Amino acid sequence: MKNIVLIFAFFASISNFAFSQKSKGNFKLNPNERAEKITAKFSEMLVLSEDQKKQVFDIIVDREKNREQNKLNQSRDKNQKLKEAKELKNKFDSQLKVVLSDSQFNKLQAYRKEKHNKRKEKKTQVSEEEKLIDTNKDVDYNLDM
């Protein structure tokens, strides 16, 4: 009887653990929710006024809706998608320049550059590790003497 209770408790705890974890890949935010998160981050980082928060939120919602539409439109080639993404980024930056002060915009640009450098550094680190793995494939591990 004890064994049955222990087995049941074991399976119950495993199933509870498995179902309690959320997958990040399946969790998708709508444009307004993404805009809220980004605006909160901008507000904390750039110390935005209430008026600026509202304006930045509206700009971000517009950008996120456009990004979503661009993702759904599969009829374009890669170069065209990249061109449209750059145009969207330039439009976003020009709108932010109007709302933000020069110091706030410069701070945002510095943050973006730092984030870009971190991604680039991580990418080079991964590629160096892949090169190491590839060079180890050529080594003959035949230890017969």
N, CA, C and O atoms as CSV, one atom per row, in Angstrom:
chain,resi,resn,atom,element,x,y,z
A,1,MET,N,N,0.822,-1.195,0.000
A,1,MET,CA,C,0.000,0.000,0.000
A,1,MET,C,C,0.868,1.261,0.000
A,1,MET,O,O,0.582,2.236,-0.696
A,2,LYS,N,N,1.955,1.211,0.816
A,2,LYS,CA,C,2.861,2.350,0.861
A,2,LYS,C,C,3.480,2.607,-0.512
A,2,LYS,O,O,3.638,3.750,-0.939
A,3,ASN,N,N,3.818,1.535,-1.174
A,3,ASN,CA,C,4.453,1.661,-2.489
A,3,ASN,C,C,3.526,2.341,-3.492
A,3,ASN,O,O,3.967,3.175,-4.283
A,4,ILE,N,N,2.269,1.994,-3.459
A,4,ILE,CA,C,1.292,2.587,-4.374
A,4,ILE,C,C,1.164,4.085,-4.103
A,4,ILE,O,O,1.115,4.885,-5.037
A,5,VAL,N,N,1.111,4.462,-2.827
A,5,VAL,CA,C,1.004,5.875,-2.458
A,5,VAL,C,C,2.259,6.627,-2.893
A,5,VAL,O,O,2.165,7.736,-3.417
A,6,LEU,N,N,3.432,6.031,-2.680
A,6,LEU,CA,C,4.691,6.673,-3.093
A,6,LEU,C,C,4.768,6.838,-4.606
A,6,LEU,O,O,5.187,7.882,-5.107
A,7,ILE,N,N,4.364,5.807,-5.319
A,7,ILE,CA,C,4.386,5.885,-6.787
A,7,ILE,C,C,3.427,6.968,-7.276
A,7,ILE,O,O,3.766,7.747,-8.167
A,8,PHE,N,N,2.236,7.016,-6.693
A,8,PHE,CA,C,1.262,8.037,-7.077
A,8,PHE,C,C,1.802,9.441,-6.774
A,8,PHE,O,O,1.665,10.343,-7.601
A,9,ALA,N,N,2.404,9.631,-5.614
A,9,ALA,CA,C,2.962,10.939,-5.234
A,9,ALA,C,C,4.093,11.326,-6.185
A,9,ALA,O,O,4.212,12.487,-6.575
A,10,PHE,N,N,4.911,10.360,-6.550
A,10,PHE,CA,C,6.018,10.619,-7.472
A,10,PHE,C,C,5.507,11.110,-8.827
A,10,PHE,O,O,5.978,12.127,-9.336
A,11,PHE,N,N,4.553,10.395,-9.407
A,11,PHE,CA,C,4.009,10.782,-10.706
A,11,PHE,C,C,3.250,12.110,-10.634
A,11,PHE,O,O,3.290,12.903,-11.575
A,12,ALA,N,N,2.567,12.346,-9.530
A,12,ALA,CA,C,1.842,13.607,-9.364
A,12,ALA,C,C,2.816,14.784,-9.327
A,12,ALA,O,O,2.555,15.826,-9.927
A,13,SER,N,N,3.932,14.619,-8.628
A,13,SER,CA,C,4.903,15.714,-8.538
A,13,SER,C,C,5.586,15.943,-9.889
A,13,SER,O,O,5.848,17.087,-10.261
A,14,ILE,N,N,5.875,14.878,-10.618
A,14,ILE,CA,C,6.505,15.032,-11.933
A,14,ILE,C,C,5.547,15.709,-12.907
A,14,ILE,O,O,5.952,16.614,-13.637
A,15,SER,N,N,4.317,15.299,-12.931
A,15,SER,CA,C,3.362,15.907,-13.868
A,15,SER,C,C,3.103,17.361,-13.496
A,15,SER,O,O,2.960,18.201,-14.384
A,16,ASN,N,N,3.041,17.678,-12.214
A,16,ASN,CA,C,2.848,19.059,-11.780
A,16,ASN,C,C,4.036,19.914,-12.211
A,16,ASN,O,O,3.849,21.040,-12.670
A,17,PHE,N,N,5.235,19.402,-12.070
A,17,PHE,CA,C,6.442,20.114,-12.466
A,17,PHE,C,C,6.469,20.346,-13.978
A,17,PHE,O,O,6.828,21.432,-14.433
A,18,ALA,N,N,6.103,19.359,-14.733
A,18,ALA,CA,C,6.139,19.458,-16.195
A,18,ALA,C,C,5.131,20.476,-16.716
A,18,ALA,O,O,5.438,21.221,-17.647
A,19,PHE,N,N,3.953,20.521,-16.144
A,19,PHE,CA,C,2.923,21.429,-16.635
A,19,PHE,C,C,3.073,22.847,-16.097
A,19,PHE,O,O,2.479,23.776,-16.645
A,20,SER,N,N,3.850,23.031,-15.042
A,20,SER,CA,C,3.969,24.360,-14.457
A,20,SER,C,C,4.959,25.234,-15.211
A,20,SER,O,O,4.950,26.453,-15.038
A,21,GLN,N,N,5.809,24.647,-16.038
A,21,GLN,CA,C,6.793,25.424,-16.775
A,21,GLN,C,C,6.180,25.974,-18.049
A,21,GLN,O,O,5.510,25.263,-18.797
A,22,LYS,N,N,6.429,27.268,-18.278
A,22,LYS,CA,C,5.942,27.897,-19.504
A,22,LYS,C,C,7.066,27.947,-20.518
A,22,LYS,O,O,8.218,28.213,-20.175
A,23,SER,N,N,6.735,27.698,-21.723
A,23,SER,CA,C,7.713,27.764,-22.793
A,23,SER,C,C,7.772,29.189,-23.322
A,23,SER,O,O,6.740,29.786,-23.628
A,24,LYS,N,N,8.991,29.739,-23.432
A,24,LYS,CA,C,9.134,31.103,-23.935
A,24,LYS,C,C,8.771,31.179,-25.414
A,24,LYS,O,O,8.254,32.196,-25.877
A,25,GLY,N,N,9.036,30.126,-26.143
A,25,GLY,CA,C,8.770,30.136,-27.571
A,25,GLY,C,C,7.291,30.233,-27.904
A,25,GLY,O,O,6.931,30.831,-28.918
A,26,ASN,N,N,6.432,29.664,-27.081
A,26,ASN,CA,C,5.003,29.680,-27.346
A,26,ASN,C,C,4.322,30.922,-26.788
A,26,ASN,O,O,3.163,31.191,-27.104
A,27,PHE,N,N,5.017,31.662,-25.979
A,27,PHE,CA,C,4.438,32.827,-25.333
A,27,PHE,C,C,4.624,34.022,-26.252
A,27,PHE,O,O,5.744,34.495,-26.451
A,28,LYS,N,N,3.528,34.506,-26.809
A,28,LYS,CA,C,3.605,35.592,-27.770
A,28,LYS,C,C,2.781,36.770,-27.275
A,28,LYS,O,O,1.604,36.631,-26.941
A,29,LEU,N,N,3.423,37.927,-27.235
A,29,LEU,CA,C,2.737,39.141,-26.803
A,29,LEU,C,C,2.159,39.861,-28.013
A,29,LEU,O,O,2.728,39.811,-29.104
A,30,ASN,N,N,1.037,40.527,-27.818
A,30,ASN,CA,C,0.483,41.337,-28.897
A,30,ASN,C,C,1.213,42.687,-28.930
A,30,ASN,O,O,1.945,43.001,-27.992
A,31,PRO,N,N,1.033,43.490,-29.984
A,31,PRO,CA,C,1.773,44.750,-30.107
A,31,PRO,C,C,1.606,45.696,-28.917
A,31,PRO,O,O,2.568,46.356,-28.525
A,32,ASN,N,N,0.415,45.776,-28.339
A,32,ASN,CA,C,0.208,46.661,-27.192
A,32,ASN,C,C,0.985,46.184,-25.965
A,32,ASN,O,O,1.552,46.995,-25.233
A,33,GLU,N,N,1.011,44.876,-25.743
A,33,GLU,CA,C,1.753,44.341,-24.597
A,33,GLU,C,C,3.261,44.544,-24.777
A,33,GLU,O,O,3.965,44.891,-23.829
A,34,ARG,N,N,3.749,44.323,-26.007
A,34,ARG,CA,C,5.169,44.571,-26.279
A,34,ARG,C,C,5.489,46.045,-26.084
A,34,ARG,O,O,6.528,46.390,-25.521
A,35,ALA,N,N,4.593,46.918,-26.552
A,35,ALA,CA,C,4.811,48.355,-26.420
A,35,ALA,C,C,4.846,48.772,-24.950
A,35,ALA,O,O,5.636,49.635,-24.567
A,36,GLU,N,N,3.996,48.162,-24.131
A,36,GLU,CA,C,3.997,48.465,-22.698
A,36,GLU,C,C,5.329,48.083,-22.063
A,36,GLU,O,O,5.895,48.847,-21.281
A,37,LYS,N,N,5.826,46.891,-22.405
A,37,LYS,CA,C,7.115,46.436,-21.862
A,37,LYS,C,C,8.249,47.355,-22.298
A,37,LYS,O,O,9.083,47.749,-21.483
A,38,ILE,N,N,8.279,47.692,-23.571
A,38,ILE,CA,C,9.359,48.531,-24.098
A,38,ILE,C,C,9.274,49.938,-23.516
A,38,ILE,O,O,10.295,50.531,-23.168
A,39,THR,N,N,8.064,50.468,-23.410
A,39,THR,CA,C,7.888,51.809,-22.844
A,39,THR,C,C,8.342,51.836,-21.389
A,39,THR,O,O,8.979,52.796,-20.956
A,40,ALA,N,N,8.024,50.799,-20.641
A,40,ALA,CA,C,8.461,50.733,-19.244
A,40,ALA,C,C,9.987,50.715,-19.166
A,40,ALA,O,O,10.580,51.370,-18.309
A,41,LYS,N,N,10.609,49.968,-20.057
A,41,LYS,CA,C,12.071,49.903,-20.078
A,41,LYS,C,C,12.667,51.256,-20.452
A,41,LYS,O,O,13.620,51.714,-19.823
A,42,PHE,N,N,12.104,51.894,-21.477
A,42,PHE,CA,C,12.567,53.221,-21.888
A,42,PHE,C,C,12.367,54.226,-20.761
A,42,PHE,O,O,13.241,55.052,-20.498
A,43,SER,N,N,11.228,54.155,-20.103
A,43,SER,CA,C,10.907,55.087,-19.029
A,43,SER,C,C,11.921,54.975,-17.895
A,43,SER,O,O,12.370,55.982,-17.349
A,44,GLU,N,N,12.271,53.750,-17.551
A,44,GLU,CA,C,13.239,53.522,-16.485
A,44,GLU,C,C,14.635,53.990,-16.907
A,44,GLU,O,O,15.347,54.628,-16.132
A,45,MET,N,N,15.009,53.667,-18.131
A,45,MET,CA,C,16.343,53.963,-18.612
A,45,MET,C,C,16.526,55.457,-18.906
A,45,MET,O,O,17.576,56.023,-18.600
A,46,LEU,N,N,15.511,56.096,-19.496
A,46,LEU,CA,C,15.641,57.465,-19.977
A,46,LEU,C,C,14.957,58.497,-19.079
A,46,LEU,O,O,15.048,59.696,-19.343
A,47,VAL,N,N,14.283,58.054,-18.037
A,47,VAL,CA,C,13.546,58.919,-17.100
A,47,VAL,C,C,12.582,59.822,-17.886
A,47,VAL,O,O,12.773,61.035,-17.980
A,48,LEU,N,N,11.553,59.196,-18.439
A,48,LEU,CA,C,10.579,59.907,-19.267
A,48,LEU,C,C,9.506,60.574,-18.412
A,48,LEU,O,O,9.141,60.074,-17.348
A,49,SER,N,N,9.010,61.708,-18.896
A,49,SER,CA,C,7.868,62.354,-18.255
A,49,SER,C,C,6.603,61.605,-18.666
A,49,SER,O,O,6.646,60.761,-19.562
A,50,GLU,N,N,5.486,61.905,-18.025
A,50,GLU,CA,C,4.225,61.223,-18.355
A,50,GLU,C,C,3.823,61.496,-19.803
A,50,GLU,O,O,3.363,60.592,-20.501
A,51,ASP,N,N,3.991,62.719,-20.248
A,51,ASP,CA,C,3.659,63.078,-21.627
A,51,ASP,C,C,4.543,62.309,-22.611
A,51,ASP,O,O,4.067,61.809,-23.631
A,52,GLN,N,N,5.833,62.224,-22.290
A,52,GLN,CA,C,6.753,61.478,-23.147
A,52,GLN,C,C,6.389,59.993,-23.174
A,52,GLN,O,O,6.462,59.354,-24.223
A,53,LYS,N,N,6.000,59.447,-22.025
A,53,LYS,CA,C,5.612,58.034,-21.970
A,53,LYS,C,C,4.460,57.747,-22.924
A,53,LYS,O,O,4.479,56.754,-23.651
A,54,LYS,N,N,3.451,58.627,-22.917
A,54,LYS,CA,C,2.297,58.428,-23.795
A,54,LYS,C,C,2.708,58.494,-25.261
A,54,LYS,O,O,2.294,57.665,-26.072
A,55,GLN,N,N,3.525,59.488,-25.589
A,55,GLN,CA,C,3.947,59.641,-26.983
A,55,GLN,C,C,4.828,58.470,-27.429
A,55,GLN,O,O,4.662,57.945,-28.530
A,56,VAL,N,N,5.758,58.069,-26.571
A,56,VAL,CA,C,6.639,56.941,-26.900
A,56,VAL,C,C,5.821,55.664,-27.046
A,56,VAL,O,O,6.069,54.868,-27.952
A,57,PHE,N,N,4.845,55.463,-26.158
A,57,PHE,CA,C,3.986,54.287,-26.245
A,57,PHE,C,C,3.280,54.242,-27.606
A,57,PHE,O,O,3.259,53.199,-28.260
A,58,ASP,N,N,2.702,55.372,-28.031
A,58,ASP,CA,C,2.003,55.418,-29.323
A,58,ASP,C,C,2.947,55.109,-30.480
A,58,ASP,O,O,2.576,54.394,-31.411
A,59,ILE,N,N,4.155,55.641,-30.425
A,59,ILE,CA,C,5.149,55.394,-31.476
A,59,ILE,C,C,5.520,53.915,-31.517
A,59,ILE,O,O,5.625,53.322,-32.591
A,60,ILE,N,N,5.716,53.332,-30.348
A,60,ILE,CA,C,6.117,51.922,-30.285
A,60,ILE,C,C,4.986,51.009,-30.743
A,60,ILE,O,O,5.233,50.017,-31.429
A,61,VAL,N,N,3.748,51.331,-30.371
A,61,VAL,CA,C,2.605,50.527,-30.826
A,61,VAL,C,C,2.542,50.533,-32.350
A,61,VAL,O,O,2.344,49.490,-32.974
A,62,ASP,N,N,2.711,51.700,-32.940
A,62,ASP,CA,C,2.704,51.812,-34.403
A,62,ASP,C,C,3.811,50.963,-35.015
A,62,ASP,O,O,3.588,50.246,-35.990
A,63,ARG,N,N,5.015,51.051,-34.432
A,63,ARG,CA,C,6.144,50.269,-34.957
A,63,ARG,C,C,5.880,48.778,-34.825
A,63,ARG,O,O,6.133,48.023,-35.763
A,64,GLU,N,N,5.377,48.343,-33.678
A,64,GLU,CA,C,5.142,46.914,-33.453
A,64,GLU,C,C,4.059,46.366,-34.387
A,64,GLU,O,O,4.157,45.235,-34.863
A,65,LYS,N,N,3.041,47.166,-34.643
A,65,LYS,CA,C,2.005,46.733,-35.596
A,65,LYS,C,C,2.590,46.589,-36.996
A,65,LYS,O,O,2.285,45.628,-37.703
A,66,ASN,N,N,3.427,47.538,-37.396
A,66,ASN,CA,C,4.074,47.455,-38.705
A,66,ASN,C,C,5.001,46.253,-38.792
A,66,ASN,O,O,5.039,45.568,-39.815
A,67,ARG,N,N,5.749,45.992,-37.723
A,67,ARG,CA,C,6.642,44.833,-37.710
A,67,ARG,C,C,5.859,43.536,-37.849
A,67,ARG,O,O,6.275,42.624,-38.564
A,68,GLU,N,N,4.734,43.459,-37.168
A,68,GLU,CA,C,3.910,42.253,-37.235
A,68,GLU,C,C,3.361,42.050,-38.649
A,68,GLU,O,O,3.341,40.931,-39.161
A,69,GLN,N,N,2.917,43.141,-39.270
A,69,GLN,CA,C,2.419,43.044,-40.646
A,69,GLN,C,C,3.522,42.606,-41.593
A,69,GLN,O,O,3.289,41.801,-42.494
A,70,ASN,N,N,4.735,43.138,-41.391
A,70,ASN,CA,C,5.861,42.759,-42.241
A,70,ASN,C,C,6.230,41.292,-42.066
A,70,ASN,O,O,6.618,40.625,-43.024
A,71,LYS,N,N,6.108,40.795,-40.849
A,71,LYS,CA,C,6.395,39.376,-40.613
A,71,LYS,C,C,5.388,38.488,-41.326
A,71,LYS,O,O,5.744,37.439,-41.864
A,72,LEU,N,N,4.139,38.909,-41.329
A,72,LEU,CA,C,3.084,38.094,-41.931
A,72,LEU,C,C,3.145,38.099,-43.452
A,72,LEU,O,O,2.719,37.137,-44.092
A,73,ASN,N,N,3.665,39.158,-44.029
A,73,ASN,CA,C,3.750,39.272,-45.481
A,73,ASN,C,C,4.957,38.477,-45.982
A,73,ASN,O,O,6.097,38.927,-45.866
A,74,GLN,N,N,4.699,37.310,-46.530
A,74,GLN,CA,C,5.763,36.407,-46.972
A,74,GLN,C,C,6.087,36.539,-48.459
A,74,GLN,O,O,6.899,35.774,-48.980
A,75,SER,N,N,5.472,37.487,-49.142
A,75,SER,CA,C,5.626,37.562,-50.594
A,75,SER,C,C,6.898,38.284,-51.041
A,75,SER,O,O,7.180,38.334,-52.238
A,76,ARG,N,N,7.671,38.844,-50.105
A,76,ARG,CA,C,8.863,39.594,-50.497
A,76,ARG,C,C,10.118,38.778,-50.281
A,76,ARG,O,O,10.134,37.827,-49.499
A,77,ASP,N,N,11.179,39.164,-50.991
A,77,ASP,CA,C,12.450,38.480,-50.804
A,77,ASP,C,C,13.199,39.087,-49.611
A,77,ASP,O,O,12.765,40.085,-49.035
A,78,LYS,N,N,14.317,38.474,-49.256
A,78,LYS,CA,C,15.056,38.857,-48.051
A,78,LYS,C,C,15.568,40.297,-48.127
A,78,LYS,O,O,15.480,41.033,-47.145
A,79,ASN,N,N,16.095,40.701,-49.272
A,79,ASN,CA,C,16.622,42.060,-49.412
A,79,ASN,C,C,15.530,43.112,-49.241
A,79,ASN,O,O,15.753,44.153,-48.623
A,80,GLN,N,N,14.373,42.840,-49.781
A,80,GLN,CA,C,13.262,43.778,-49.655
A,80,GLN,C,C,12.811,43.876,-48.199
A,80,GLN,O,O,12.495,44.963,-47.716
A,81,LYS,N,N,12.782,42.741,-47.501
A,81,LYS,CA,C,12.403,42.751,-46.091
A,81,LYS,C,C,13.400,43.561,-45.272
A,81,LYS,O,O,13.007,44.342,-44.404
A,82,LEU,N,N,14.697,43.376,-45.546
A,82,LEU,CA,C,15.721,44.131,-44.826
A,82,LEU,C,C,15.604,45.630,-45.094
A,82,LEU,O,O,15.758,46.450,-44.189
A,83,LYS,N,N,15.332,45.967,-46.335
A,83,LYS,CA,C,15.176,47.380,-46.704
A,83,LYS,C,C,13.989,47.995,-45.950
A,83,LYS,O,O,14.089,49.102,-45.423
A,84,GLU,N,N,12.876,47.272,-45.905
A,84,GLU,CA,C,11.690,47.769,-45.198
A,84,GLU,C,C,11.944,47.871,-43.696
A,84,GLU,O,O,11.463,48.798,-43.044
A,85,ALA,N,N,12.696,46.925,-43.153
A,85,ALA,CA,C,13.013,46.965,-41.719
A,85,ALA,C,C,13.880,48.188,-41.401
A,85,ALA,O,O,13.686,48.836,-40.372
A,86,LYS,N,N,14.834,48.503,-42.282
A,86,LYS,CA,C,15.674,49.691,-42.085
A,86,LYS,C,C,14.843,50.963,-42.173
A,86,LYS,O,O,15.023,51.885,-41.377
A,87,GLU,N,N,13.937,51.011,-43.137
A,87,GLU,CA,C,13.067,52.181,-43.268
A,87,GLU,C,C,12.207,52.353,-42.023
A,87,GLU,O,O,12.018,53.471,-41.543
A,88,LEU,N,N,11.694,51.258,-41.507
A,88,LEU,CA,C,10.872,51.292,-40.302
A,88,LEU,C,C,11.693,51.775,-39.106
A,88,LEU,O,O,11.199,52.550,-38.287
A,89,LYS,N,N,12.943,51.320,-39.002
A,89,LYS,CA,C,13.813,51.753,-37.902
A,89,LYS,C,C,14.121,53.241,-38.020
A,89,LYS,O,O,14.098,53.960,-37.021
A,90,ASN,N,N,14.406,53.703,-39.223
A,90,ASN,CA,C,14.692,55.125,-39.422
A,90,ASN,C,C,13.479,55.991,-39.077
A,90,ASN,O,O,13.614,57.055,-38.473
A,91,LYS,N,N,12.301,55.522,-39.466
A,91,LYS,CA,C,11.066,56.247,-39.143
A,91,LYS,C,C,10.878,56.297,-37.629
A,91,LYS,O,O,10.541,57.341,-37.071
A,92,PHE,N,N,11.098,55.162,-36.970
A,92,PHE,CA,C,10.968,55.067,-35.519
A,92,PHE,C,C,11.935,56.032,-34.829
A,92,PHE,O,O,11.549,56.754,-33.910
A,93,ASP,N,N,13.198,56.040,-35.281
A,93,ASP,CA,C,14.194,56.928,-34.687
A,93,ASP,C,C,13.850,58.396,-34.890
A,93,ASP,O,O,14.019,59.208,-33.979
A,94,SER,N,N,13.367,58.741,-36.081
A,94,SER,CA,C,13.014,60.142,-36.329
A,94,SER,C,C,11.834,60.578,-35.461
A,94,SER,O,O,11.788,61.721,-35.005
A,95,GLN,N,N,10.883,59.676,-35.232
A,95,GLN,CA,C,9.762,59.995,-34.357
A,95,GLN,C,C,10.227,60.139,-32.905
A,95,GLN,O,O,9.756,61.015,-32.180
A,96,LEU,N,N,11.150,59.276,-32.492
A,96,LEU,CA,C,11.666,59.368,-31.121
A,96,LEU,C,C,12.478,60.644,-30.916
A,96,LEU,O,O,12.445,61.236,-29.837
A,97,LYS,N,N,13.208,61.069,-31.949
A,97,LYS,CA,C,13.998,62.300,-31.838
A,97,LYS,C,C,13.123,63.503,-31.521
A,97,LYS,O,O,13.540,64.414,-30.805
A,98,VAL,N,N,11.916,63.502,-32.054
A,98,VAL,CA,C,10.992,64.610,-31.815
A,98,VAL,C,C,10.522,64.606,-30.360
A,98,VAL,O,O,10.385,65.667,-29.751
A,99,VAL,N,N,10.279,63.431,-29.805
A,99,VAL,CA,C,9.720,63.299,-28.458
A,99,VAL,C,C,10.797,63.421,-27.379
A,99,VAL,O,O,10.583,64.079,-26.361
A,100,LEU,N,N,11.939,62.796,-27.596
A,100,LEU,CA,C,12.992,62.749,-26.583
A,100,LEU,C,C,13.902,63.970,-26.671
A,100,LEU,O,O,14.034,64.596,-27.723
A,101,SER,N,N,14.520,64.287,-25.545
A,101,SER,CA,C,15.533,65.344,-25.552
A,101,SER,C,C,16.802,64.779,-26.186
A,101,SER,O,O,16.918,63.569,-26.383
A,102,ASP,N,N,17.751,65.659,-26.504
A,102,ASP,CA,C,18.993,65.198,-27.127
A,102,ASP,C,C,19.749,64.234,-26.214
A,102,ASP,O,O,20.279,63.224,-26.676
A,103,SER,N,N,19.800,64.548,-24.913
A,103,SER,CA,C,20.534,63.675,-23.986
A,103,SER,C,C,19.846,62.311,-23.859
A,103,SER,O,O,20.517,61.282,-23.771
A,104,GLN,N,N,18.516,62.305,-23.849
A,104,GLN,CA,C,17.788,61.034,-23.769
A,104,GLN,C,C,18.023,60.198,-25.023
A,104,GLN,O,O,18.250,58.991,-24.934
A,105,PHE,N,N,17.970,60.836,-26.188
A,105,PHE,CA,C,18.171,60.101,-27.434
A,105,PHE,C,C,19.602,59.569,-27.516
A,105,PHE,O,O,19.818,58.439,-27.955
A,106,ASN,N,N,20.578,60.373,-27.098
A,106,ASN,CA,C,21.972,59.917,-27.102
A,106,ASN,C,C,22.173,58.741,-26.153
A,106,ASN,O,O,22.930,57.816,-26.446
A,107,LYS,N,N,21.489,58.787,-25.019
A,107,LYS,CA,C,21.572,57.684,-24.067
A,107,LYS,C,C,20.985,56.408,-24.676
A,107,LYS,O,O,21.528,55.320,-24.489
A,108,LEU,N,N,19.887,56.547,-25.398
A,108,LEU,CA,C,19.272,55.405,-26.073
A,108,LEU,C,C,20.213,54.834,-27.139
A,108,LEU,O,O,20.364,53.618,-27.258
A,109,GLN,N,N,20.838,55.719,-27.904
A,109,GLN,CA,C,21.776,55.270,-28.941
A,109,GLN,C,C,22.968,54.542,-28.317
A,109,GLN,O,O,23.421,53.527,-28.846
A,110,ALA,N,N,23.474,55.056,-27.197
A,110,ALA,CA,C,24.596,54.411,-26.515
A,110,ALA,C,C,24.194,53.027,-26.009
A,110,ALA,O,O,24.977,52.080,-26.093
A,111,TYR,N,N,22.971,52.911,-25.484
A,111,TYR,CA,C,22.471,51.620,-25.013
A,111,TYR,C,C,22.375,50.631,-26.174
A,111,TYR,O,O,22.764,49.470,-26.047
A,112,ARG,N,N,21.857,51.100,-27.297
A,112,ARG,CA,C,21.737,50.225,-28.468
A,112,ARG,C,C,23.103,49.748,-28.940
A,112,ARG,O,O,23.279,48.577,-29.276
A,113,LYS,N,N,24.071,50.663,-28.963
A,113,LYS,CA,C,25.413,50.312,-29.420
A,113,LYS,C,C,26.044,49.285,-28.483
A,113,LYS,O,O,26.686,48.337,-28.934
A,114,GLU,N,N,25.859,49.479,-27.177
A,114,GLU,CA,C,26.390,48.532,-26.193
A,114,GLU,C,C,25.761,47.152,-26.378
A,114,GLU,O,O,26.451,46.133,-26.332
A,115,LYS,N,N,24.454,47.133,-26.586
A,115,LYS,CA,C,23.739,45.869,-26.793
A,115,LYS,C,C,24.229,45.186,-28.077
A,115,LYS,O,O,24.418,43.970,-28.113
A,116,HIS,N,N,24.429,45.979,-29.115
A,116,HIS,CA,C,24.923,45.448,-30.393
A,116,HIS,C,C,26.313,44.840,-30.212
A,116,HIS,O,O,26.586,43.755,-30.725
A,117,ASN,N,N,27.193,45.533,-29.483
A,117,ASN,CA,C,28.547,45.031,-29.258
A,117,ASN,C,C,28.536,43.738,-28.458
A,117,ASN,O,O,29.336,42.840,-28.719
A,118,LYS,N,N,27.629,43.637,-27.478
A,118,LYS,CA,C,27.527,42.402,-26.695
A,118,LYS,C,C,27.096,41.230,-27.577
A,118,LYS,O,O,27.629,40.125,-27.473
A,119,ARG,N,N,26.107,41.499,-28.457
A,119,ARG,CA,C,25.645,40.438,-29.370
A,119,ARG,C,C,26.771,40.013,-30.311
A,119,ARG,O,O,26.973,38.827,-30.568
A,120,LYS,N,N,27.495,41.006,-30.815
A,120,LYS,CA,C,28.590,40.730,-31.744
A,120,LYS,C,C,29.686,39.929,-31.046
A,120,LYS,O,O,30.235,38.987,-31.618
A,121,GLU,N,N,30.000,40.308,-29.810
A,121,GLU,CA,C,31.010,39.607,-29.039
A,121,GLU,C,C,30.600,38.159,-28.784
A,121,GLU,O,O,31.416,37.244,-28.899
A,122,LYS,N,N,29.346,37.962,-28.441
A,122,LYS,CA,C,28.843,36.611,-28.193
A,122,LYS,C,C,28.888,35.778,-29.470
A,122,LYS,O,O,29.220,34.593,-29.443
A,123,LYS,N,N,28.548,36.419,-30.591
A,123,LYS,CA,C,28.555,35.712,-31.873
A,123,LYS,C,C,29.973,35.281,-32.241
A,123,LYS,O,O,30.174,34.159,-32.705
A,124,THR,N,N,30.953,36.154,-32.039
A,124,THR,CA,C,32.332,35.783,-32.357
A,124,THR,C,C,32.827,34.696,-31.415
A,124,THR,O,O,33.589,33.821,-31.824
A,125,GLN,N,N,32.395,34.745,-30.147
A,125,GLN,CA,C,32.785,33.720,-29.195
A,125,GLN,C,C,32.237,32.358,-29.617
A,125,GLN,O,O,32.940,31.352,-29.526
A,126,VAL,N,N,31.001,32.322,-30.071
A,126,VAL,CA,C,30.394,31.074,-30.532
A,126,VAL,C,C,31.109,30.566,-31.773
A,126,VAL,O,O,31.372,29.370,-31.893
A,127,SER,N,N,31.425,31.465,-32.697
A,127,SER,CA,C,32.100,31.017,-33.921
A,127,SER,C,C,33.505,30.511,-33.621
A,127,SER,O,O,33.972,29.582,-34.280
A,128,GLU,N,N,34.196,31.104,-32.634
A,128,GLU,CA,C,35.516,30.607,-32.247
A,128,GLU,C,C,35.408,29.213,-31.639
A,128,GLU,O,O,36.256,28.356,-31.888
A,129,GLU,N,N,34.369,28.986,-30.844
A,129,GLU,CA,C,34.156,27.662,-30.263
A,129,GLU,C,C,33.863,26.638,-31.350
A,129,GLU,O,O,34.315,25.496,-31.270
A,130,GLU,N,N,33.107,27.044,-32.366
A,130,GLU,CA,C,32.809,26.137,-33.474
A,130,GLU,C,C,34.078,25.810,-34.240
A,130,GLU,O,O,34.261,24.670,-34.668
A,131,LYS,N,N,34.962,26.791,-34.423
A,131,LYS,CA,C,36.238,26.542,-35.102
A,131,LYS,C,C,37.077,25.559,-34.305
A,131,LYS,O,O,37.709,24.670,-34.875
A,132,LEU,N,N,37.085,25.715,-32.992
A,132,LEU,CA,C,37.819,24.789,-32.138
A,132,LEU,C,C,37.300,23.374,-32.296
A,132,LEU,O,O,38.078,22.426,-32.399
A,133,ILE,N,N,36.008,23.236,-32.313
A,133,ILE,CA,C,35.389,21.917,-32.478
A,133,ILE,C,C,35.764,21.343,-33.838
A,133,ILE,O,O,36.086,20.160,-33.943
A,134,ASP,N,N,35.724,22.177,-34.885
A,134,ASP,CA,C,36.067,21.709,-36.226
A,134,ASP,C,C,37.518,21.278,-36.313
A,134,ASP,O,O,37.819,20.288,-36.978
A,135,THR,N,N,38.436,21.998,-35.654
A,135,THR,CA,C,39.847,21.610,-35.723
A,135,THR,C,C,40.096,20.323,-34.958
A,135,THR,O,O,40.992,19.556,-35.310
A,136,ASN,N,N,39.317,20.077,-33.918
A,136,ASN,CA,C,39.474,18.835,-33.159
A,136,ASN,C,C,38.987,17.622,-33.942
A,136,ASN,O,O,39.372,16.495,-33.630
A,137,LYS,N,N,38.153,17.832,-34.948
A,137,LYS,CA,C,37.673,16.721,-35.761
A,137,LYS,C,C,38.803,16.128,-36.596
A,137,LYS,O,O,38.796,14.936,-36.903
A,138,ASP,N,N,39.777,16.969,-36.965
A,138,ASP,CA,C,40.874,16.520,-37.807
A,138,ASP,C,C,41.954,15.766,-37.032
A,138,ASP,O,O,42.804,15.114,-37.639
A,139,VAL,N,N,41.934,15.845,-35.730
A,139,VAL,CA,C,42.955,15.201,-34.907
A,139,VAL,C,C,42.729,13.696,-34.920
A,139,VAL,O,O,41.606,13.213,-34.770
A,140,ASP,N,N,43.830,12.968,-35.103
A,140,ASP,CA,C,43.739,11.517,-35.103
A,140,ASP,C,C,43.951,11.027,-33.670
A,140,ASP,O,O,45.028,11.182,-33.094
A,141,TYR,N,N,42.930,10.451,-33.130
A,141,TYR,CA,C,42.981,9.971,-31.760
A,141,TYR,C,C,43.370,8.494,-31.684
A,141,TYR,O,O,43.075,7.823,-30.695
A,142,ASN,N,N,44.014,8.004,-32.697
A,142,ASN,CA,C,44.444,6.614,-32.713
A,142,ASN,C,C,45.614,6.459,-31.773
A,142,ASN,O,O,46.709,6.953,-32.043
A,143,LEU,N,N,45.387,5.779,-30.679
A,143,LEU,CA,C,46.425,5.646,-29.654
A,143,LEU,C,C,47.126,4.298,-29.701
A,143,LEU,O,O,47.808,3.912,-28.752
A,144,ASP,N,N,46.960,3.593,-30.794
A,144,ASP,CA,C,47.639,2.301,-30.939
A,144,ASP,C,C,49.122,2.557,-31.126
A,144,ASP,O,O,49.529,3.352,-31.973
A,145,MET,N,N,49.917,1.876,-30.328
A,145,MET,CA,C,51.362,2.085,-30.427
A,145,MET,C,C,52.060,0.866,-30.843
A,145,MET,O,O,53.284,0.870,-30.975
